[in-house]
Amino acid sequence: MTFTSASTVRGFVNMMDGRMNLKHVRALCIGRKTEEEARSFGMWTITSQEATVESMIETLLEAETI
């Protein structure tokens, strides 16, 4: 999942309404606050270097090779 704000994390969690074990979610976060929110729900996170969509794409492409 990709998250561009803490509120999108909360929206996703609310939408799932307990139907998914969030510890299985890999979350690509735009920044530290978003990462903190995702981690508070037990998600595995990776965060882009800069708070831009372009940086998120670069981070995603780098993560694909790991």
Predicted model as a PDB file, atoms N, CA, C, CB and O in Angstrom, pLDDT in the B-factor column:
MODEL        1                                                                  
ATOM      1  N   MET A   1       0.840  -1.169   0.000  1.00 94.00           N  
ATOM      2  CA  MET A   1       0.000   0.000   0.000  1.00 94.00           C  
ATOM      3  C   MET A   1       0.886   1.233   0.000  1.00 94.00           C  
ATOM      4  CB  MET A   1      -0.956  -0.002   1.208  1.00 94.00           C  
ATOM      5  O   MET A   1       1.983   1.213   0.559  1.00 94.00           O  
ATOM      6  N   THR A   2       0.427   2.280  -0.610  1.00 96.00           N  
ATOM      7  CA  THR A   2       1.123   3.560  -0.543  1.00 96.00           C  
ATOM      8  C   THR A   2       0.247   4.545   0.219  1.00 96.00           C  
ATOM      9  CB  THR A   2       1.461   4.098  -1.971  1.00 96.00           C  
ATOM     10  O   THR A   2      -0.966   4.614   0.019  1.00 96.00           O  
ATOM     11  N   PHE A   3       0.893   5.303   1.094  1.00 98.00           N  
ATOM     12  CA  PHE A   3       0.182   6.262   1.919  1.00 98.00           C  
ATOM     13  C   PHE A   3       0.852   7.622   1.821  1.00 98.00           C  
ATOM     14  CB  PHE A   3       0.124   5.789   3.378  1.00 98.00           C  
ATOM     15  O   PHE A   3       2.063   7.747   2.000  1.00 98.00           O  
ATOM     16  N   THR A   4       0.044   8.643   1.534  1.00 97.00           N  
ATOM     17  CA  THR A   4       0.576   9.998   1.385  1.00 97.00           C  
ATOM     18  C   THR A   4       0.292  10.883   2.592  1.00 97.00           C  
ATOM     19  CB  THR A   4       0.003  10.639   0.149  1.00 97.00           C  
ATOM     20  O   THR A   4       0.663  12.056   2.604  1.00 97.00           O  
ATOM     21  N   SER A   5      -0.361  10.330   3.601  1.00 97.00           N  
ATOM     22  CA  SER A   5      -0.616  11.083   4.832  1.00 97.00           C  
ATOM     23  C   SER A   5      -1.067  10.124   5.917  1.00 97.00           C  
ATOM     24  CB  SER A   5      -1.680  12.190   4.605  1.00 97.00           C  
ATOM     25  O   SER A   5      -1.484   9.000   5.638  1.00 97.00           O  
ATOM     26  N   ALA A   6      -0.978  10.584   7.166  1.00 98.00           N  
ATOM     27  CA  ALA A   6      -1.456   9.775   8.283  1.00 98.00           C  
ATOM     28  C   ALA A   6      -2.952   9.529   8.161  1.00 98.00           C  
ATOM     29  CB  ALA A   6      -1.136  10.455   9.622  1.00 98.00           C  
ATOM     30  O   ALA A   6      -3.440   8.470   8.554  1.00 98.00           O  
ATOM     31  N   SER A   7      -3.676  10.490   7.625  1.00 98.00           N  
ATOM     32  CA  SER A   7      -5.125  10.309   7.488  1.00 98.00           C  
ATOM     33  C   SER A   7      -5.464   9.224   6.469  1.00 98.00           C  
ATOM     34  CB  SER A   7      -5.786  11.627   7.082  1.00 98.00           C  
ATOM     35  O   SER A   7      -6.487   8.556   6.613  1.00 98.00           O  
ATOM     36  N   THR A   8      -4.637   9.031   5.446  1.00 98.00           N  
ATOM     37  CA  THR A   8      -4.904   7.948   4.499  1.00 98.00           C  
ATOM     38  C   THR A   8      -4.649   6.594   5.152  1.00 98.00           C  
ATOM     39  CB  THR A   8      -4.033   8.103   3.237  1.00 98.00           C  
ATOM     40  O   THR A   8      -5.312   5.610   4.824  1.00 98.00           O  
ATOM     41  N   VAL A   9      -3.695   6.542   6.072  1.00 98.00           N  
ATOM     42  CA  VAL A   9      -3.463   5.315   6.842  1.00 98.00           C  
ATOM     43  C   VAL A   9      -4.718   4.998   7.658  1.00 98.00           C  
ATOM     44  CB  VAL A   9      -2.212   5.463   7.777  1.00 98.00           C  
ATOM     45  O   VAL A   9      -5.222   3.875   7.622  1.00 98.00           O  
ATOM     46  N   ARG A  10      -5.214   5.989   8.390  1.00 97.00           N  
ATOM     47  CA  ARG A  10      -6.408   5.778   9.222  1.00 97.00           C  
ATOM     48  C   ARG A  10      -7.618   5.404   8.367  1.00 97.00           C  
ATOM     49  CB  ARG A  10      -6.718   7.041  10.045  1.00 97.00           C  
ATOM     50  O   ARG A  10      -8.414   4.548   8.754  1.00 97.00           O  
ATOM     51  N   GLY A  11      -7.757   6.047   7.203  1.00 97.00           N  
ATOM     52  CA  GLY A  11      -8.858   5.710   6.310  1.00 97.00           C  
ATOM     53  C   GLY A  11      -8.792   4.262   5.850  1.00 97.00           C  
ATOM     54  O   GLY A  11      -9.811   3.573   5.807  1.00 97.00           O  
ATOM     55  N   PHE A  12      -7.600   3.799   5.507  1.00 97.00           N  
ATOM     56  CA  PHE A  12      -7.414   2.406   5.090  1.00 97.00           C  
ATOM     57  C   PHE A  12      -7.760   1.460   6.233  1.00 97.00           C  
ATOM     58  CB  PHE A  12      -5.964   2.166   4.618  1.00 97.00           C  
ATOM     59  O   PHE A  12      -8.468   0.473   6.036  1.00 97.00           O  
ATOM     60  N   VAL A  13      -7.263   1.760   7.419  1.00 97.00           N  
ATOM     61  CA  VAL A  13      -7.527   0.912   8.582  1.00 97.00           C  
ATOM     62  C   VAL A  13      -9.033   0.857   8.858  1.00 97.00           C  
ATOM     63  CB  VAL A  13      -6.764   1.440   9.829  1.00 97.00           C  
ATOM     64  O   VAL A  13      -9.575  -0.219   9.114  1.00 97.00           O  
ATOM     65  N   ASN A  14      -9.701   1.991   8.808  1.00 96.00           N  
ATOM     66  CA  ASN A  14     -11.144   2.021   9.031  1.00 96.00           C  
ATOM     67  C   ASN A  14     -11.894   1.230   7.962  1.00 96.00           C  
ATOM     68  CB  ASN A  14     -11.641   3.462   9.057  1.00 96.00           C  
ATOM     69  O   ASN A  14     -12.868   0.541   8.261  1.00 96.00           O  
ATOM     70  N   MET A  15     -11.438   1.332   6.723  1.00 95.00           N  
ATOM     71  CA  MET A  15     -12.073   0.611   5.629  1.00 95.00           C  
ATOM     72  C   MET A  15     -11.924  -0.909   5.810  1.00 95.00           C  
ATOM     73  CB  MET A  15     -11.470   1.053   4.285  1.00 95.00           C  
ATOM     74  O   MET A  15     -12.838  -1.667   5.488  1.00 95.00           O  
ATOM     75  N   MET A  16     -10.783  -1.341   6.319  1.00 93.00           N  
ATOM     76  CA  MET A  16     -10.548  -2.768   6.527  1.00 93.00           C  
ATOM     77  C   MET A  16     -11.396  -3.317   7.670  1.00 93.00           C  
ATOM     78  CB  MET A  16      -9.072  -3.021   6.807  1.00 93.00           C  
ATOM     79  O   MET A  16     -11.760  -4.493   7.668  1.00 93.00           O  
ATOM     80  N   ASP A  17     -11.708  -2.467   8.645  1.00 89.00           N  
ATOM     81  CA  ASP A  17     -12.627  -2.814   9.739  1.00 89.00           C  
ATOM     82  C   ASP A  17     -12.333  -4.186  10.348  1.00 89.00           C  
ATOM     83  CB  ASP A  17     -14.059  -2.783   9.238  1.00 89.00           C  
ATOM     84  O   ASP A  17     -13.246  -4.973  10.598  1.00 89.00           O  
ATOM     85  N   GLY A  18     -11.042  -4.462  10.584  1.00 86.00           N  
ATOM     86  CA  GLY A  18     -10.647  -5.703  11.238  1.00 86.00           C  
ATOM     87  C   GLY A  18     -10.648  -6.928  10.345  1.00 86.00           C  
ATOM     88  O   GLY A  18     -10.452  -8.037  10.842  1.00 86.00           O  
ATOM     89  N   ARG A  19     -10.862  -6.773   9.041  1.00 91.00           N  
ATOM     90  CA  ARG A  19     -10.916  -7.914   8.118  1.00 91.00           C  
ATOM     91  C   ARG A  19      -9.546  -8.376   7.662  1.00 91.00           C  
ATOM     92  CB  ARG A  19     -11.741  -7.561   6.915  1.00 91.00           C  
ATOM     93  O   ARG A  19      -9.432  -9.361   6.932  1.00 91.00           O  
ATOM     94  N   MET A  20      -8.504  -7.673   8.086  1.00 89.00           N  
ATOM     95  CA  MET A  20      -7.163  -7.997   7.614  1.00 89.00           C  
ATOM     96  C   MET A  20      -6.172  -7.834   8.759  1.00 89.00           C  
ATOM     97  CB  MET A  20      -6.765  -7.102   6.412  1.00 89.00           C  
ATOM     98  O   MET A  20      -6.274  -6.905   9.561  1.00 89.00           O  
ATOM     99  N   ASN A  21      -5.222  -8.744   8.819  1.00 93.00           N  
ATOM    100  CA  ASN A  21      -4.146  -8.598   9.785  1.00 93.00           C  
ATOM    101  C   ASN A  21      -3.181  -7.554   9.227  1.00 93.00           C  
ATOM    102  CB  ASN A  21      -3.421  -9.972  10.062  1.00 93.00           C  
ATOM    103  O   ASN A  21      -2.458  -7.816   8.266  1.00 93.00           O  
ATOM    104  N   LEU A  22      -3.175  -6.383   9.831  1.00 95.00           N  
ATOM    105  CA  LEU A  22      -2.378  -5.271   9.312  1.00 95.00           C  
ATOM    106  C   LEU A  22      -0.875  -5.508   9.417  1.00 95.00           C  
ATOM    107  CB  LEU A  22      -2.735  -4.008  10.044  1.00 95.00           C  
ATOM    108  O   LEU A  22      -0.097  -4.775   8.808  1.00 95.00           O  
ATOM    109  N   LYS A  23      -0.456  -6.506  10.170  1.00 94.00           N  
ATOM    110  CA  LYS A  23       0.971  -6.830  10.246  1.00 94.00           C  
ATOM    111  C   LYS A  23       1.488  -7.392   8.927  1.00 94.00           C  
ATOM    112  CB  LYS A  23       1.228  -7.832  11.373  1.00 94.00           C  
ATOM    113  O   LYS A  23       2.697  -7.477   8.713  1.00 94.00           O  
ATOM    114  N   HIS A  24       0.570  -7.773   8.046  1.00 93.00           N  
ATOM    115  CA  HIS A  24       0.952  -8.297   6.728  1.00 93.00           C  
ATOM    116  C   HIS A  24       1.005  -7.209   5.662  1.00 93.00           C  
ATOM    117  CB  HIS A  24      -0.021  -9.380   6.297  1.00 93.00           C  
ATOM    118  O   HIS A  24       1.349  -7.484   4.513  1.00 93.00           O  
ATOM    119  N   VAL A  25       0.667  -5.982   6.032  1.00 94.00           N  
ATOM    120  CA  VAL A  25       0.648  -4.877   5.076  1.00 94.00           C  
ATOM    121  C   VAL A  25       2.027  -4.253   4.987  1.00 94.00           C  
ATOM    122  CB  VAL A  25      -0.400  -3.819   5.476  1.00 94.00           C  
ATOM    123  O   VAL A  25       2.619  -3.888   6.003  1.00 94.00           O  
ATOM    124  N   ARG A  26       2.536  -4.131   3.773  1.00 94.00           N  
ATOM    125  CA  ARG A  26       3.775  -3.400   3.514  1.00 94.00           C  
ATOM    126  C   ARG A  26       3.373  -1.995   3.101  1.00 94.00           C  
ATOM    127  CB  ARG A  26       4.660  -4.104   2.404  1.00 94.00           C  
ATOM    128  O   ARG A  26       2.705  -1.806   2.084  1.00 94.00           O  
ATOM    129  N   ALA A  27       3.777  -1.019   3.884  1.00 96.00           N  
ATOM    130  CA  ALA A  27       3.346   0.358   3.678  1.00 96.00           C  
ATOM    131  C   ALA A  27       4.496   1.234   3.198  1.00 96.00           C  
ATOM    132  CB  ALA A  27       2.759   0.926   4.964  1.00 96.00           C  
ATOM    133  O   ALA A  27       5.516   1.365   3.873  1.00 96.00           O  
ATOM    134  N   LEU A  28       4.320   1.824   2.037  1.00 97.00           N  
ATOM    135  CA  LEU A  28       5.257   2.822   1.524  1.00 97.00           C  
ATOM    136  C   LEU A  28       4.707   4.182   1.925  1.00 97.00           C  
ATOM    137  CB  LEU A  28       5.446   2.708  -0.047  1.00 97.00           C  
ATOM    138  O   LEU A  28       3.631   4.584   1.483  1.00 97.00           O  
ATOM    139  N   CYS A  29       5.449   4.882   2.761  1.00 97.00           N  
ATOM    140  CA  CYS A  29       4.973   6.138   3.357  1.00 97.00           C  
ATOM    141  C   CYS A  29       5.727   7.335   2.797  1.00 97.00           C  
ATOM    142  CB  CYS A  29       5.120   6.098   4.882  1.00 97.00           C  
ATOM    143  O   CYS A  29       6.915   7.249   2.486  1.00 97.00           O  
ATOM    144  N   ILE A  30       5.025   8.442   2.673  1.00 97.00           N  
ATOM    145  CA  ILE A  30       5.608   9.661   2.112  1.00 97.00           C  
ATOM    146  C   ILE A  30       6.506  10.398   3.104  1.00 97.00           C  
ATOM    147  CB  ILE A  30       4.508  10.586   1.643  1.00 97.00           C  
ATOM    148  O   ILE A  30       7.396  11.143   2.695  1.00 97.00           O  
ATOM    149  N   GLY A  31       6.285  10.201   4.385  1.00 96.00           N  
ATOM    150  CA  GLY A  31       7.077  10.910   5.390  1.00 96.00           C  
ATOM    151  C   GLY A  31       6.999  10.245   6.752  1.00 96.00           C  
ATOM    152  O   GLY A  31       6.322   9.232   6.930  1.00 96.00           O  
ATOM    153  N   ARG A  32       7.706  10.835   7.713  1.00 97.00           N  
ATOM    154  CA  ARG A  32       7.819  10.230   9.048  1.00 97.00           C  
ATOM    155  C   ARG A  32       6.506  10.146   9.813  1.00 97.00           C  
ATOM    156  CB  ARG A  32       8.798  11.003   9.862  1.00 97.00           C  
ATOM    157  O   ARG A  32       6.249   9.137  10.468  1.00 97.00           O  
ATOM    158  N   LYS A  33       5.674  11.170   9.749  1.00 97.00           N  
ATOM    159  CA  LYS A  33       4.392  11.123  10.474  1.00 97.00           C  
ATOM    160  C   LYS A  33       3.497  10.022   9.911  1.00 97.00           C  
ATOM    161  CB  LYS A  33       3.668  12.491  10.392  1.00 97.00           C  
ATOM    162  O   LYS A  33       2.805   9.326  10.654  1.00 97.00           O  
ATOM    163  N   THR A  34       3.522   9.880   8.614  1.00 98.00           N  
ATOM    164  CA  THR A  34       2.745   8.818   7.972  1.00 98.00           C  
ATOM    165  C   THR A  34       3.296   7.464   8.386  1.00 98.00           C  
ATOM    166  CB  THR A  34       2.768   8.966   6.429  1.00 98.00           C  
ATOM    167  O   THR A  34       2.537   6.538   8.672  1.00 98.00           O  
ATOM    168  N   GLU A  35       4.609   7.352   8.417  1.00 97.00           N  
ATOM    169  CA  GLU A  35       5.247   6.114   8.845  1.00 97.00           C  
ATOM    170  C   GLU A  35       4.872   5.783  10.291  1.00 97.00           C  
ATOM    171  CB  GLU A  35       6.772   6.221   8.701  1.00 97.00           C  
ATOM    172  O   GLU A  35       4.552   4.633  10.595  1.00 97.00           O  
ATOM    173  N   GLU A  36       4.906   6.756  11.167  1.00 98.00           N  
ATOM    174  CA  GLU A  36       4.546   6.538  12.565  1.00 98.00           C  
ATOM    175  C   GLU A  36       3.119   6.017  12.690  1.00 98.00           C  
ATOM    176  CB  GLU A  36       4.705   7.831  13.364  1.00 98.00           C  
ATOM    177  O   GLU A  36       2.844   5.113  13.479  1.00 98.00           O  
ATOM    178  N   GLU A  37       2.226   6.589  11.912  1.00 98.00           N  
ATOM    179  CA  GLU A  37       0.824   6.153  11.960  1.00 98.00           C  
ATOM    180  C   GLU A  37       0.692   4.712  11.473  1.00 98.00           C  
ATOM    181  CB  GLU A  37      -0.065   7.086  11.107  1.00 98.00           C  
ATOM    182  O   GLU A  37      -0.005   3.910  12.095  1.00 98.00           O  
ATOM    183  N   ALA A  38       1.348   4.381  10.377  1.00 98.00           N  
ATOM    184  CA  ALA A  38       1.286   3.011   9.850  1.00 98.00           C  
ATOM    185  C   ALA A  38       1.882   2.023  10.849  1.00 98.00           C  
ATOM    186  CB  ALA A  38       2.030   2.915   8.498  1.00 98.00           C  
ATOM    187  O   ALA A  38       1.325   0.945  11.061  1.00 98.00           O  
ATOM    188  N   ARG A  39       2.985   2.373  11.452  1.00 98.00           N  
ATOM    189  CA  ARG A  39       3.602   1.487  12.441  1.00 98.00           C  
ATOM    190  C   ARG A  39       2.734   1.314  13.680  1.00 98.00           C  
ATOM    191  CB  ARG A  39       4.963   2.024  12.844  1.00 98.00           C  
ATOM    192  O   ARG A  39       2.756   0.262  14.319  1.00 98.00           O  
ATOM    193  N   SER A  40       1.975   2.340  14.015  1.00 97.00           N  
ATOM    194  CA  SER A  40       1.107   2.234  15.193  1.00 97.00           C  
ATOM    195  C   SER A  40       0.042   1.153  15.008  1.00 97.00           C  
ATOM    196  CB  SER A  40       0.437   3.582  15.482  1.00 97.00           C  
ATOM    197  O   SER A  40      -0.528   0.666  15.984  1.00 97.00           O  
ATOM    198  N   PHE A  41      -0.225   0.781  13.759  1.00 96.00           N  
ATOM    199  CA  PHE A  41      -1.171  -0.296  13.460  1.00 96.00           C  
ATOM    200  C   PHE A  41      -0.449  -1.612  13.143  1.00 96.00           C  
ATOM    201  CB  PHE A  41      -2.069   0.104  12.284  1.00 96.00           C  
ATOM    202  O   PHE A  41      -1.082  -2.591  12.749  1.00 96.00           O  
ATOM    203  N   GLY A  42       0.867  -1.628  13.314  1.00 97.00           N  
ATOM    204  CA  GLY A  42       1.639  -2.847  13.125  1.00 97.00           C  
ATOM    205  C   GLY A  42       2.114  -3.108  11.716  1.00 97.00           C  
ATOM    206  O   GLY A  42       2.635  -4.188  11.436  1.00 97.00           O  
ATOM    207  N   MET A  43       1.952  -2.155  10.822  1.00 97.00           N  
ATOM    208  CA  MET A  43       2.384  -2.350   9.436  1.00 97.00           C  
ATOM    209  C   MET A  43       3.899  -2.301   9.328  1.00 97.00           C  
ATOM    210  CB  MET A  43       1.759  -1.291   8.522  1.00 97.00           C  
ATOM    211  O   MET A  43       4.571  -1.612  10.096  1.00 97.00           O  
ATOM    212  N   TRP A  44       4.426  -3.048   8.357  1.00 95.00           N  
ATOM    213  CA  TRP A  44       5.845  -2.973   7.991  1.00 95.00           C  
ATOM    214  C   TRP A  44       5.982  -1.768   7.089  1.00 95.00           C  
ATOM    215  CB  TRP A  44       6.360  -4.299   7.281  1.00 95.00           C  
ATOM    216  O   TRP A  44       5.227  -1.626   6.127  1.00 95.00           O  
ATOM    217  N   THR A  45       6.938  -0.891   7.383  1.00 96.00           N  
ATOM    218  CA  THR A  45       7.008   0.369   6.630  1.00 96.00           C  
ATOM    219  C   THR A  45       8.348   0.588   5.949  1.00 96.00           C  
ATOM    220  CB  THR A  45       6.728   1.528   7.545  1.00 96.00           C  
ATOM    221  O   THR A  45       9.388   0.071   6.357  1.00 96.00           O  
ATOM    222  N   ILE A  46       8.267   1.378   4.894  1.00 96.00           N  
ATOM    223  CA  ILE A  46       9.425   1.959   4.237  1.00 96.00           C  
ATOM    224  C   ILE A  46       9.011   3.390   3.891  1.00 96.00           C  
ATOM    225  CB  ILE A  46       9.876   1.122   2.944  1.00 96.00           C  
ATOM    226  O   ILE A  46       7.867   3.638   3.511  1.00 96.00           O  
ATOM    227  N   THR A  47       9.948   4.325   4.027  1.00 96.00           N  
ATOM    228  CA  THR A  47       9.606   5.734   3.863  1.00 96.00           C  
ATOM    229  C   THR A  47      10.498   6.370   2.806  1.00 96.00           C  
ATOM    230  CB  THR A  47       9.738   6.487   5.200  1.00 96.00           C  
ATOM    231  O   THR A  47      11.702   6.119   2.749  1.00 96.00           O  
ATOM    232  N   SER A  48       9.886   7.189   1.980  1.00 96.00           N  
ATOM    233  CA  SER A  48      10.643   7.872   0.927  1.00 96.00           C  
ATOM    234  C   SER A  48      11.596   8.901   1.536  1.00 96.00           C  
ATOM    235  CB  SER A  48       9.684   8.557  -0.075  1.00 96.00           C  
ATOM    236  O   SER A  48      11.362   9.407   2.634  1.00 96.00           O  
ATOM    237  N   GLN A  49      12.652   9.196   0.822  1.00 94.00           N  
ATOM    238  CA  GLN A  49      13.657  10.141   1.293  1.00 94.00           C  
ATOM    239  C   GLN A  49      13.103  11.561   1.379  1.00 94.00           C  
ATOM    240  CB  GLN A  49      14.870  10.113   0.377  1.00 94.00           C  
ATOM    241  O   GLN A  49      13.435  12.318   2.291  1.00 94.00           O  
ATOM    242  N   GLU A  50      12.258  11.905   0.420  1.00 95.00           N  
ATOM    243  CA  GLU A  50      11.638  13.235   0.382  1.00 95.00           C  
ATOM    244  C   GLU A  50      10.122  13.063   0.357  1.00 95.00           C  
ATOM    245  CB  GLU A  50      12.129  14.060  -0.862  1.00 95.00           C  
ATOM    246  O   GLU A  50       9.616  12.029  -0.079  1.00 95.00           O  
ATOM    247  N   ALA A  51       9.422  14.053   0.813  1.00 95.00           N  
ATOM    248  CA  ALA A  51       7.959  13.986   0.871  1.00 95.00           C  
ATOM    249  C   ALA A  51       7.342  14.397  -0.464  1.00 95.00           C  
ATOM    250  CB  ALA A  51       7.425  14.885   1.999  1.00 95.00           C  
ATOM    251  O   ALA A  51       6.593  15.369  -0.554  1.00 95.00           O  
ATOM    252  N   THR A  52       7.682  13.622  -1.502  1.00 96.00           N  
ATOM    253  CA  THR A  52       7.120  13.861  -2.833  1.00 96.00           C  
ATOM    254  C   THR A  52       6.708  12.526  -3.438  1.00 96.00           C  
ATOM    255  CB  THR A  52       8.143  14.597  -3.757  1.00 96.00           C  
ATOM    256  O   THR A  52       7.234  11.475  -3.072  1.00 96.00           O  
ATOM    257  N   VAL A  53       5.766  12.581  -4.364  1.00 94.00           N  
ATOM    258  CA  VAL A  53       5.339  11.371  -5.051  1.00 94.00           C  
ATOM    259  C   VAL A  53       6.503  10.806  -5.864  1.00 94.00           C  
ATOM    260  CB  VAL A  53       4.120  11.656  -5.964  1.00 94.00           C  
ATOM    261  O   VAL A  53       6.670   9.589  -5.946  1.00 94.00           O  
ATOM    262  N   GLU A  54       7.300  11.676  -6.458  1.00 96.00           N  
ATOM    263  CA  GLU A  54       8.456  11.220  -7.244  1.00 96.00           C  
ATOM    264  C   GLU A  54       9.419  10.409  -6.374  1.00 96.00           C  
ATOM    265  CB  GLU A  54       9.194  12.425  -7.870  1.00 96.00           C  
ATOM    266  O   GLU A  54       9.921   9.369  -6.800  1.00 96.00           O  
ATOM    267  N   SER A  55       9.670  10.885  -5.170  1.00 96.00           N  
ATOM    268  CA  SER A  55      10.555  10.171  -4.256  1.00 96.00           C  
ATOM    269  C   SER A  55       9.937   8.842  -3.825  1.00 96.00           C  
ATOM    270  CB  SER A  55      10.863  11.036  -3.027  1.00 96.00           C  
ATOM    271  O   SER A  55      10.650   7.856  -3.636  1.00 96.00           O  
ATOM    272  N   MET A  56       8.624   8.815  -3.670  1.00 96.00           N  
ATOM    273  CA  MET A  56       7.959   7.554  -3.330  1.00 96.00           C  
ATOM    274  C   MET A  56       8.148   6.534  -4.448  1.00 96.00           C  
ATOM    275  CB  MET A  56       6.456   7.785  -3.066  1.00 96.00           C  
ATOM    276  O   MET A  56       8.388   5.356  -4.184  1.00 96.00           O  
ATOM    277  N   ILE A  57       8.040   6.985  -5.696  1.00 94.00           N  
ATOM    278  CA  ILE A  57       8.223   6.084  -6.831  1.00 94.00           C  
ATOM    279  C   ILE A  57       9.653   5.552  -6.854  1.00 94.00           C  
ATOM    280  CB  ILE A  57       7.893   6.804  -8.157  1.00 94.00           C  
ATOM    281  O   ILE A  57       9.871   4.358  -7.060  1.00 94.00           O  
ATOM    282  N   GLU A  58      10.618   6.429  -6.644  1.00 95.00           N  
ATOM    283  CA  GLU A  58      12.017   5.996  -6.600  1.00 95.00           C  
ATOM    284  C   GLU A  58      12.229   4.969  -5.491  1.00 95.00           C  
ATOM    285  CB  GLU A  58      12.950   7.203  -6.391  1.00 95.00           C  
ATOM    286  O   GLU A  58      12.914   3.965  -5.689  1.00 95.00           O  
ATOM    287  N   THR A  59      11.643   5.225  -4.333  1.00 94.00           N  
ATOM    288  CA  THR A  59      11.777   4.304  -3.200  1.00 94.00           C  
ATOM    289  C   THR A  59      11.140   2.965  -3.516  1.00 94.00           C  
ATOM    290  CB  THR A  59      11.144   4.901  -1.939  1.00 94.00           C  
ATOM    291  O   THR A  59      11.691   1.920  -3.167  1.00 94.00           O  
ATOM    292  N   LEU A  60      10.003   2.979  -4.164  1.00 92.00           N  
ATOM    293  CA  LEU A  60       9.325   1.744  -4.555  1.00 92.00           C  
ATOM    294  C   LEU A  60      10.173   0.948  -5.523  1.00 92.00           C  
ATOM    295  CB  LEU A  60       7.966   2.048  -5.179  1.00 92.00           C  
ATOM    296  O   LEU A  60      10.307  -0.267  -5.381  1.00 92.00           O  
ATOM    297  N   LEU A  61      10.745   1.621  -6.503  1.00 92.00           N  
ATOM    298  CA  LEU A  61      11.585   0.922  -7.482  1.00 92.00           C  
ATOM    299  C   LEU A  61      12.825   0.339  -6.839  1.00 92.00           C  
ATOM    300  CB  LEU A  61      11.987   1.864  -8.606  1.00 92.00           C  
ATOM    301  O   LEU A  61      13.254  -0.757  -7.202  1.00 92.00           O  
ATOM    302  N   GLU A  62      13.413   1.058  -5.882  1.00 89.00           N  
ATOM    303  CA  GLU A  62      14.576   0.552  -5.158  1.00 89.00           C  
ATOM    304  C   GLU A  62      14.183  -0.646  -4.295  1.00 89.00           C  
ATOM    305  CB  GLU A  62      15.199   1.663  -4.285  1.00 89.00           C  
ATOM    306  O   GLU A  62      14.931  -1.621  -4.222  1.00 89.00           O  
ATOM    307  N   ALA A  63      13.044  -0.589  -3.653  1.00 82.00           N  
ATOM    308  CA  ALA A  63      12.594  -1.661  -2.775  1.00 82.00           C  
ATOM    309  C   ALA A  63      12.309  -2.935  -3.567  1.00 82.00           C  
ATOM    310  CB  ALA A  63      11.347  -1.227  -2.005  1.00 82.00           C  
ATOM    311  O   ALA A  63      12.464  -4.034  -3.034  1.00 82.00           O  
ATOM    312  N   GLU A  64      11.901  -2.811  -4.807  1.00 73.00           N  
ATOM    313  CA  GLU A  64      11.621  -3.970  -5.648  1.00 73.00           C  
ATOM    314  C   GLU A  64      12.887  -4.796  -5.889  1.00 73.00           C  
ATOM    315  CB  GLU A  64      11.020  -3.524  -6.985  1.00 73.00           C  
ATOM    316  O   GLU A  64      12.802  -5.994  -6.161  1.00 73.00           O  
ATOM    317  N   THR A  65      14.048  -4.167  -5.791  1.00 64.00           N  
ATOM    318  CA  THR A  65      15.290  -4.896  -6.056  1.00 64.00           C  
ATOM    319  C   THR A  65      15.868  -5.502  -4.783  1.00 64.00           C  
ATOM    320  CB  THR A  65      16.317  -3.973  -6.702  1.00 64.00           C  
ATOM    321  O   THR A  65      16.857  -6.232  -4.846  1.00 64.00           O  
ATOM    322  N   ILE A  66      15.277  -5.217  -3.643  1.00 50.00           N  
ATOM    323  CA  ILE A  66      15.775  -5.744  -2.360  1.00 50.00           C  
ATOM    324  C   ILE A  66      15.182  -7.110  -2.111  1.00 50.00           C  
ATOM    325  CB  ILE A  66      15.433  -4.788  -1.188  1.00 50.00           C  
ATOM    326  O   ILE A  66      15.470  -7.731  -1.087  1.00 50.00           O  
TER     327      ILE A  66                                                      
ENDMDL                                                                          
END                                                                             
